[in-house]
Amino acid sequence: MLAEEVVRSGTVSFLDALVRVANTHSVTTASGKPTPPELPEGTVTVMFTDVVGSTEFTNRVGDDAAREAMGALDEIARVHIERHRGFEVKGMGDGLMVAFQSARRAVACAVDIQRAVAELNDREHNDAIELKIGLNTGEVIREEADLFGATVNAAQRIAGQAEGGEVLVSEGVKVVLGAGSSVELSDRGAVDLKGFSEPWPLYEVTWRDEGPDATARTPYIGRAEERAELRSHLQRALDGEGSLVMIGGEPGVGKTRLAEELMAEATERGMLALIGRCSESVGAVPYLPYAEMLEMAVRTVTKEALRNALGDSAPEVAKLMPRLRHIYSDIDEAPELAPDQERRYLFNGMREYLKRASEAQPLALVVDDLHWADESSLQLLEHLAQDLRERQIVIVGTYRDVELGVSRPLVRTLEELLRQRIANRITLRRLSPASVAAMLRVLSGQEAPAALAASVYNETEGNPFFVEEVFRHLAEEGKLFDERRRWREDLDVDDLEVPESVRLVVGRRIERVGADCQRALGAASVIGRRFRYDLLEALEEVESDILLDSIDDAQRAHLIVAEKGLKEAWFSFSHELIRQTLLADLSLPRRQRMHLRIAEAFDKVYGSAVADHAADIAHHLYQAGAAADAYKTCHYLQLAGDHALNAAAFEDALSQYERALSLQLSDDRVRADLLYRRGSTQHSLGRWEEAGTDWRAALAAYEELGDDESVSRISGEIALQLGRPLW
């Protein structure tokens, strides 16, 4: 029962481990019985778990209920042990003894166990049961199926010093974790341990700050073949032979989740995993996915390590992320180059930066939603792919193959990458009926009735996101479970009334979170797939206290997820289809007014650094249409174009200038400035005739204004670009 409650509460690692526990870390003998893996020896990390007040708990609930609860608690621990590659040595009556070859995995396992139990106790207000956990690292002696020695004895004593819900570790664990560990430890002082003459310094692992993970997602079902292929690319990258893998499929089929599974495994194997997402927003920041990876690197690696990786390429890389200049004062200005050399210099700088970074720590990079990528980002991807085979780097790109119209820049990029045989392609298909049944099993914590599994499969056709949304919708409507969270005995699949499309299902679920939460989410959907909390708060769509509750409600409903490791509070929609459903419910006038308010809110949130967000502001002002001041919109479009031009993102710069000109302002000087800039951009793209036309129009406009100084200055700049006079 307790284990089932954890399944229903959505603990991803527990669910995932349950699916895999039958065929991972064990082999089968001729007798058909599983043989446990061989215990480690030498230097290992030993973990003990112990139930707090087990005798009192048994007296309170009775022998049978206590035995069932203890067994379920051990099962919760076992699936996390399985996930973190631990070795269960033996049961200890009220707990387990476990060995790990990695201290980092041991601590992560202990934290995951405590979080799972804490979430269970949050749901079960009565008869709460708690664990205390202790860990120690050192030499052990292996005899048959057991481990002995002072390291083991100390670990058991350390567990005895812990309070309910705590994880205590020794100085040895702390030393092995190292100064660069992301694990937060608080000093508990030196403690006398029975059987040891000297006091032991102990440390408590901080884990409660994040609280129970109410937003945990479902485990990744199936895809064994695809995951095996990705693992092989990881291994080859670790061996010095990198690769580019392109994962395609329809919306909701699990492309991003598959890539994130790869990132988790890459991190587990000592690689630095970074992700960046492309945006569907018109006029989005050029090279956005790479800028996001750089932001993630700033948060993940030490300041010194990142500067060493940047090396002499720092001036070029800083074009993608200008904030690097605020972090490192020693970054020089990039050299002035001809347009045809500028982009090559930038791309080479990024390539050299990644080369140095991978030499320090192998890299796993994910570029998500490539079907929305700007042309500059795609060209950089092509450039980086050229020499991956000589690097400890694996790059994974995801894209919607159903949105690859001939006008999409990705089409040409894919054709070129495949023609050169420098990309590997994986196409994700929908889940089979058996996989849908497995997904329902882990979502519910129990075997789903065959008729229900068949009905859900028929309605969703095996799209994983649709399956999950249908399950949550039916569960929230009370159509699946009784008061004991068992399948309803009167469950009739013919009466379930499953909505016909995923957007209808999502829409029904959004309706249940309440009007305030819906208003907040509607505003967030206009901001984008990711949004900062303080930016959403600045819109004043709902009161601050109500907004906090609304965010909590949205997380519990699995509509948004919190992004971790950031100074500011950032959230993202659990899936783009959720955001699109919210957007579809907003009328055009409401969306335009919201875009305008978002653009104005940037000033409040970013202050003096607002110019760094010119592309975002330009996007919102342009989408606001007539509701926005045309001159302000033009100003930010021009500024965004200038930033793109400076970063050698010529296609993006051209788009921004063309949008600014489309506003048809009556100010001739503004128009002349834009024509000159567009001409320079056309020239950078090798479009000589178009460049000449724009430059002549700009010079004519300056002459009409009587601005001889601008005519002289711009004529000189044009001559410098052409290597000869324009006329």
N, C-alpha and C positions, 0 to 999 in steps of 0.2 A: 504493500500500500504506500509506504513512504517513498519507495523508488518511483512508483507510478506518479506520485504527486510532483516529484522533481521533473519527471518527463513532461507533465502537463504544464509545469511552470516555465518551461522553455529553456532549460539549461543546455546550451548548444553542445558543449564538450561532452556532457553526459549522454545526450542523445546520439551524437556522432560515434562515441565509443561503443554504445550498445549495438549499433549497426555493424561495427567492425570487429567487435570483441571475439566473435566466433572464428574468424579466419586470420587474425593478426597475432604475431608474437607467440605462435604455438604451432607445433607440427603434430601429425597424427601417426600413431604407431600401427603396426599390423593388427593389433587388437582393436583398433578403432578408438582408443582413448587418447585424449590430447596429452602431449608431453610438455611440461613447462620449460621455458628457456633456461639455459644454464646460468646460475647465479654468478654475478661478477666477483672478482677478488682484487686484492691490492687496495688502492686508494678509492674509496667509494663514499657516497653520502647516504647515511642511514636515516630513515624516517620512522617514527612511531606515532600512531594515532591512538587516542584513548577517549572513551566516552565519559563525560562528566556525570558523576552521580548515578552510575548505572544501577546500583542497588535500590536507591530511592525511586528511580524511575520504574523499576520492575515492581516494587511494592505498590506504586501508584496505579499502574495500568494493567498489572497482571502478567503472569509468566508468558502466556501465548502471545499477547500483543507485544510484550517487550522483546521476545525472541524474534518476532517478525520485523519489528522496528530495527533491532540491532543488525539483523541480516541485510535489511534494505540499506542501512547506513554503510555497512561494509561494501555493498554493491556500488553505492555512489562513489565511495573511495576507489574501488577497483577500476571503474571505467576511466577515472581521471589518471590513475596509475598507468593503465593501458595506453592512454593517449600520450602521456609524457615518458613512455618507454621505461617505466619502473619495473622492478622485479619483486613480486610479493614473496617474502621469505616464509612467513607463517602468520597464522592468526594468534591473537593474544587474549582471546576471551572477549574483552571489551574493545578490541582494536586490532590493528595490523602492524606488522614489521615489514618495511619495504626498503629496498636498496636501489640506488641510482648511480649510473656512471657519470652523471653530470649534476653538479650542485645547482646549476641554474634551473634545470628541469625539475629537480626535486623541490625547490622552493615554489616554482610555478605550479606544480602539482598540489602542494599543500594549500596554496592560496585558492586554487580552483575548488578544492574539496570544501574549504571553509565557506566560500561564496555559495556553493550549491546548498550546503546545509543551512546557511543563513537565509537563503531565499525560501527554502522549505519552511523554516520556522516563521518567516514573515507570513506565509500563507496559513500555517497551522498555529493559531494563537494559543491554543492549549497544549499541554504536554510537550512543550518545546524540548528538544534534545540537542546537546552541544558536544563538540569534539575539542580536544586540545591536542596539539601536534608539536613534536620536537624533532629537530634535525641536527646531525653532527657529521662532519667530514673527517676521514682519516683512514688509516690502514685497518683492514679486517682480515680475519682468518676464515677460510671457507672449508667446511667439513661436510661432505655429502650435500644435503639440501638445506644447510643452515650456515649462518655467519656468527662469528664469535669475536671477542676482543674488547679492549677498553673503549674503542670507538662506539661499539654497539651499546655497551653498558651506559656510556655517557648520554647517548641519544635517548635512551629510555628514561634516564633521570631528568633530562631536559624537558621531555614531554610532561613529566610529573610536575614540573615547576610552572607550566602554562596554566592560564585560566581558560574557561570555556570560550571557544571562538578564536583563540590566539594561536599564532605560529611563532615559536621561539627557535632561534638558531644559535649555534656556537660561534666562537671566534674563528674556528677553522672554516666554517661555511662562509663567513663574512670575507675572509681573506681570499678564498677561492673565487667568490663572486667578483671581487676586484672593485676598484674605484669607479670604473666606467659602467657599473651595473645600473640598470633602471630600477632595481629593487630598493625600496626605501626601508631603512632599518633604524629603529630607535633603541638607544642604549638602555638596558635594564639593569646595568651594574653587574658586579661580581657576585655569584651565588655559590653557596656550598652545596655540592652534590654528594650524596651518600656514596661512600666507597672511594672518594678521591680526596687527597690530602690538601690540595690547593683550590681556592675558589675559581669558578669558571665565569668569565665574562659572557653574558648572554644578551641577545638582541631580539627585539620583537619585529616581525615583518609587518609593515603597514599595508593593509589591504582594504580596510573598511571605508576609506574615503570615497571609493567609487560606488559603494553600496551594491545591493543585488542587481544583477544585470537583467532588468526587466525588458530590455530591448533585444535580448539574445535572439539570434535568427535560427532557423531550422538547420539541421545538419545537411551536408551535401550528399545527396543520394546518388548512387550509381556512378557512371562515368569512369569505371575502373580502367578501361583502355586508354581514355584521354589522359587520366591522371598518371598512368604509367608512362605514357609518352612524355609528358611534361617533366616527370621525375628524371627521365633519361637525359633531357636537355639540361636540367639542373646539374646532374652528375658530370656531364661533359663540360659544362661551364666551370665547375670546380676543378676539373682536370685541365683547364686551360683552353678549351674549345667552345667558345660561346656561340649563340644562335639567336635568331629572331623567329618567334612563333606568332602566327596570326590566328586568332580564334573568332570564327564567325558563327552567326546563328540569329534566330528571330528574337524579338524582345521577350524577356522573361524566361528564356531557355536556360539561363545559368552561366553566361559567359564571364561576367564580372566575378561571380562567386568562385568559379573554377580558377580564375586568375588569383583571387585572394587566397584560395587554398594553397596555391603554389607559393605565394608570398609567405604564408605561415610556415610552410615546410622549408623554404629557403632560409628564413630567420632561424628556424630550429637547427639548421645545418651550418650556421655561422655566417650566412651571407647578409648583406645590407639590402633590405627590400624596400623599394620606394614606388609610389604610385602617383600618377597624374592623370587628370581627366580632361577631355575636350568638352567644349561647351557648344550648345546649339544656338546660343545668343548671337545675333547678328553683330559683327564688329567686336567679338570677344578679344581679350588680350592675346596678341600673337605669341606663339610658343607656349601657350598656357599649360599644357601637361608637363613640360620640362620645368617651367617656373614652379609648379606645385611640387615637383620632385625635389627641386632645390630647397624650397621652404621646408619640406619634410627632412631633408638632410641636415639643415640648420638645427632642427629640433632633435635629431637623432644622434649625430656624431659630435665629438668634441670640437670646439672652436679651432684648436690647433690642427686637428686632423683634416678638417674641411679646408683650411687655408693651404695646407700642404698639397691637398688634392687639386685645388684651384691653380696653384703654381703661377706660371707666366700667363696662363689663360684667363686669369681673373678679370682683366678689363673686358674681354669679349663675353664671358659668362655673365658678368654684371649687366650686360645689355638685356638679358632675359629676366634678371632679378635685380633691379636697381638697389634694393635694400642691402645687398651685399656691401655696398660702399659705406653704409652706415655701420655695418658690423666690423669691417676691416678698413681702417683709414689709410692703409698703404697701397690700395689698388690704384694703379695709374690710369690715366685717360687712354681710351683706345686710340690707335693711330688713325689719322685721316687717310682714307683709301678711296680708290675709284670704286664705283658701285659694283662692277663685276668682280672685284677682289674682296669687297667688304663682306659679302655673304659667305664666300669661301673661307675667309679668315675667321668669321664667327663659327662656322660649322667645324672647322679644324680645331678651334679653341674648345668647343664642347667635347669633341672626340678625345682630345688630349686630357681634358679634365676627367672624363670617365675612365680613361686608361690609367691615370695615376690613382684614382679612387679605387679601381678594381684591384690594383696591385697591393693596396693596403687592406682591402676587404672585398671579396667577390661580390658582384652586384646582381640583383634580380629586379628588373624595372618593368613596370606595367603602365602601358598607355591605353587608357580606357576610352571607349566610345569614339573610335577613330573615324566613324562615318560622319562625325561632326567636325573633324579636324580642319584647321585652316591649311592652306597650301604650303605655307612656310614650315609648319610643324611636320608635314608629311615629307617635304624635301630634306629636312634635318634627319628624319627617321631613315630615309634612304641612304643618306651620307653615313650615318652611324652603323648601318647594317653592313657596310662594305668590308670592314675588317674585324667583325665580331668573332670570326673563327680563330683569331689569335688572342682573344681576350677572355678573362674570367667574368663574362657578362652574359646574362640571358635577358632578352627583351621580349615581353609578351604584349601584343596589341589585340584589343577586342573591338568588334564592329558588328553592326546589324547587316547581315547580308541581304535582307529584304528591302533595304533602303539604298542599295547601290545603283542608283540611276546613272545614266551616262554622264550627267552633268556633275556628279560628285568627284571631287579631286582624288578621293581614295581609289577610285576605279583605276586611274592611270598608275597610281603608286603600286597597287596590288599587281597589276600586269607587269610592271617593271621589276618588282622584287621577285616574282615567280619566274619571269623570263631569265633573270640572272641566277636563279636558283640560290638565292641568299635568304629565302624565307620559307618556313614550314607552315603549312596550313592545316588547321583543325576545324571541322564543321560540327557543331553540336546539334544533335537531333532531339526531338521530344522524348520524354520518358516512356518506357514500355509499361504495359498494364501491371507487371510485377513490381516495377520501380515505384509506380504510383501507390500501389498497396503498401510497399515498404515505407514510403513517405507518410502515408496516413498512420501507419503503425507508430512511427517515432513522434509524429505530431500529437497523437492521442495517448501514447504510452501503453497501448494494447492493440491486439490484432483487430484490424478493421473487418466488419462483416463483408463477405465477398460481394454481395449485391451493392453495398455502398461504394466499395473500391471500383467496381465496374461502372457504376453510375458517374462517379467523379471523373474517371478516365474518359468516358464517352463525352461528357460535357466539356472537359478541358483539353481533350486530345493530347494529354501528357505534357502540357506546358507547366513547368515546375512552379512558376510564380502564380499562375492561375490556380493550380492545385492548392497551394497554401492559402491563397485569398478565399477560395471557396470553402475550405475547411474552417478558417477563422470566421467567415460570415455565418455559416451554419451553426457553429459552436456558440457564437455570440447571440444568435437567435434562439438558443435553447433547444434546437432540434436534434442534437446528437447525444447528449449525456443526461443522465439522471442526477439526483442530488448527491450521489456517491461518486460522480464522475465516471460512471460505467456507461457503456452504450445503452441507450434507451431500449427497453424490451419491445416497445411499440414502434420502433424505428421502421418507417416505410419509405423506401427511396422514391416511390412514385409521388409522395407528398412533399418532397424537399423543396421543390421550386427553385432549382439552381438558376441564377441569372445567366443570360445567354452570352454575355461578353465579360472580359476581365474588367473593363471600365465600369460596367454596371455593378459588379461585385465590389470593387473598390469604393464606388460611390455609396453603396449601402453601408459599408463599414465606416466611411467618413461621417455619414449622417449620425452615427451613434456616439460620437465624441462630444457632442454638444455645440451650441451655436458659437460660444466664445472661442472654443478651440478651432472650429471651422473657419472663423474670421481670421484668426492668427495664421492658420495654415494657408489660407488663401493668399494672404499678404506674402508669406514666405515663398509660396510657389512662384510669385512674380519676381522675387529677388533672384531665384535660380535654384539649381539642384542642391547647392550648398548655401548656407546663410549664417551670418553672425548674429548671435542673440541680441547684442546691443544695437545692431542696425535694425532688426525687427522691432525691438522695443522703442527705438526712436520714431517709428512710424505712428506710434500711439493708436494702433488699431484697437487694442484693448488695454485696460489698465495694467500696470506692471505686475501687481500681485496675481491678477487673473491670468496674465501671460505666463507666469511661472507655472501655475496650475495647468494651463493649456499645454505647455511643453511637456510636462510630466504625463498628462493624459495621452498625448500623441505618441510619446515613447512607449507607454504601456500598450497602446494599440498597435505597435509595430509599424507606425506610419513614418516616423523619423528615427534616426539614430544619432547619438552624441559622438562627436569625433574626439578622440583622446590625444593627450600629449600636447595640447595647445594652451597658450597663455589665456587667450580669449575663448569664450564658449562658442563653439561652432557646431552646427547640426547639418545633417543631410537627409534627404528623403530616402526611405528604404529602397525605393525603386523609382525610376523616372516615370513609370506609368502612374504612380500615385500623384506625382506633381502634375502630370498632364491632365489627370482627371479633375484635380482642383482648379487648374487653369480654365478648363472647358466650362466650368460652372460660373465663371466671371464674365460679365458682359464686356464688350469692347470699351465702352466709356469708363467702366470701373477699372479695368486693367490699365487704361491710359492714365487715369488719375493716380493709380497706385504707382505706376512707373515714375510719374513726376514726383511723388512724395518720397520714393526711394532715392531718386537723384538728389533731392534736397537733404535727405537724411545723411548722405555721405559727408556733407560738411560738418554735421554735428559729431559724427563718429570718428572721422579721420583728421579733422582740423587742418593743420598746416601741411599734412602729407596727402591732402586730397588730390593734388595733381598726379600723384602716382597711380591713381585709380581713374584716370581720364577715360580709358576705354569703357569701363563699367558705367560711369556717369553718362558718357555719350550714348551708350546703348539704351539706357533708361529714358533719357531725354528724347532720343529719336523715336522710341516706341510710344512715348507719351503723345506724339503727334502735335496737333494744334493746341493742346493743353499746355505745352511748354513754350517758353520764350524762344523764338527762332534764333535770335542772336546768341543766346546762351548755348543752345544746342549746337550751333555752328562752331562756337568757340571750342567746345569739348571735342567735337568731331575732328577739328583741325589739330588740336593738341594730341588726340589719340593717333591721328595719322602721322604726326611728327615723331611720336614715340616709336611707332612701328617702323618708320623710315630709318630711324637711328639704329634700330635692331635688325636692319637688313630684311625686314618682313615686308617686301615691296608690294606684294599682292594685297596684304592687309591695309597698308598705307593707301593704296589706290582706292580701295573700297571706302575707306573713311573720307577721303577727299571728295569722292563722287557723291556720297551721301550729303556732305556739306553743300556741295554745289546744287544738289537737287532741291535744296530749300529755297533757292532763287531769291536770295536777299537783295534788297534794292541798293545796298552799299557797294559801290563800284570798287572801292579799295579792298574790301574783304574778298570780293570775287576775283580781283586781280591776284591777290596773294594765293588764293586757292588754285587758280589756273597755273601759276608758276610752280607751286608744289606738285600739282598733278603732273605737269610736264616733266619735272625732275624725276618723279616716280616712273613715268612711262619710259624715260630714257634708261633708268636703272634696269628695267625689264626688257630692254632691247627693242622697244617699240619706237623707232626713230621718227616715223612720220607723225604719229600721234603726239609725241613730245614736241616736235616742231610746231604743230598746230596750236597746242596749249601755250607754248612760250610766246608765240607771235601775238596771240590774243591777250596774254598778260601784259606784254610790252605796249600794245595798243591801248589797253585800259589805263596804264600808268601815264602814257603820253596824253590821253584825254583828260586825266586828272591834273596835268601840268607838273607831275612829279618827276623832274629831270634826275633827281638824285637816285630814285628807285630804278629808273630806266638805265642809268649808268651802272649802278651796282649789279643789277640782275643781268644786264648784257655781259658784264665781266664774268659773272658766275656761270652763265650759259656757255660762254666761250671756253671757260676752264673745263666744263664737263665735256664739251664737244671736241676740244682741242683746236677749235677754229671759231670765227664769228658765225652767228646764226644766219646772217644775211649774205 
